[in-house]
Amino acid sequence: MLYKELNEMKLRVILIIAVLVISLITTIVMRPYASQMMSEMAGQLEELPDFLKKLIGDTSSLTKLDDDNYYLLSQWQGKNFGQFLPLVVLLITFPIFAKEFDKKTIYFLLSRKNRKDVFMAKYLIGLGVVLVVTTALSLLGPIAMNLTGYGVNFSGTLKALLQQLVGVAFFYSLFTLLSVISKDQVKPVVLGIILIIGLPIIGMIEAISWLNPYPFILATTVIQSGTIDWIYLAALLAVTIALTTADYVLFKKKEL
C-alpha cells in the first residue's frame, strides 16, 4: 500500500514542488529590488497628510526588508510559500479516500485488510508526505538564500516551520474528513476550495477572527516579534486530534 499511495501522489507532489521552487527563485531574485522599492514607498508615505497615515497604519515593516532574515520570513514563510500551504495540502489529500470510493477500489482494499489498518496506512502515508514536503520547502528558503550570498540564519525559519507543521496537520485532518465523506473526487476539491477562501473572510469578523488559522500558518507572531504562538499551537493541535478521531470514526462506519 505504501508504494501504491506514493505512486499516486508522485505527479502531484512533483508539480507542487516545481511551482514552489520557481516561486522561491523569484523571491530571491527580487531581494535587491524589493527593499529598494519598499524604502522608496515608505518615504513617499511619510509625505502624506497625518489622517492618511493613520488610515494606512504602521509602515515600519517596509523598511525592515533591508534585513535578509526579515525579508525571507515575510516574503517566503509569510507570503509566497505560507499562503499556498492549505492549497498544497488539499491537492495531496483530496483523493486519498474519495478516489477509492469513486473507483470502487475500496472493496479490494477492505478484502485484504480491516478498516482500521486501511485508514491508518492511508492517513499516515498522506500526512507523512504533507509534513515532508512542508519541511523541505520551508528549509529550502534559508538554504537557497545562503547559497546565493545572503546572510540568513535558521532560527526564524524553524519557529515558523513548527507553526506550519501544526497548521498543515490541521488542514490535512480537515480535508481528510471531506475525502472520507465523499464518494467522488470532485466534492472534496470544491468544498476544500470553499474552506480555503472562506476562512480568511471569516477572519475579517473581529469576534470570530480566531477561527482563521492563516495568521498562524503565515507565522505572523514569528515575523513580528520572533515568538511562537504557543496558545494557538496547542489549540490547533487539539482540534487536529479531534478531527483525526472523527475521520477514523466516519471511515469505520461509512456504508459502501
TARA-V640267 format. One line per field, one symbol per residue. ss: DSSP state (@ for helix, = for strand, . for the rest). psi: psi as a letter, one per 40 degrees, with the letter a starting at -180 (. if undefined). A space follows every 10 residues. Layout:
ss: ???
psi: ???
//
This chain:
ss: .@@@@@@@@@ @@@@@@@@@@ @@@@@@@@@. @@@@@@@@@@ @@@@@@...@ @@@@@@...@ @@@@@@.@@@ @@@@@@@@@@ .@@@@@@@@@ @@@.@@@@@@ @@...@@@@@ @@..@@@@@@ @@@@@@@@@@ @@@@@@@@@@ @@@@@@@... ....@@@@@@ @@@@@@@@@@ @@@@@@@@@@ @...@@@@@@ @@@@@@@@@@ @@...@@@@@ @..@@@@..@ @@@@@....@ @@@@@@@@@@ @@@@@@@@@@ @@@...
psi: dddddddded dddddddddd ddddddddde dddddddddd ddddddeiid ddddddahed ddeeedhddd dddddcdecd ddeedddddd ddddeddddd ddeeedddde ediidddddd dddddddddd dddddddddd cddddddeei ghiedddddd dddddddddd dddddddddd eieieddddd dddddddddd ddeehddfde eheddddefd ddddeeihgd dddddddddd dddddddddd ddehh.
//
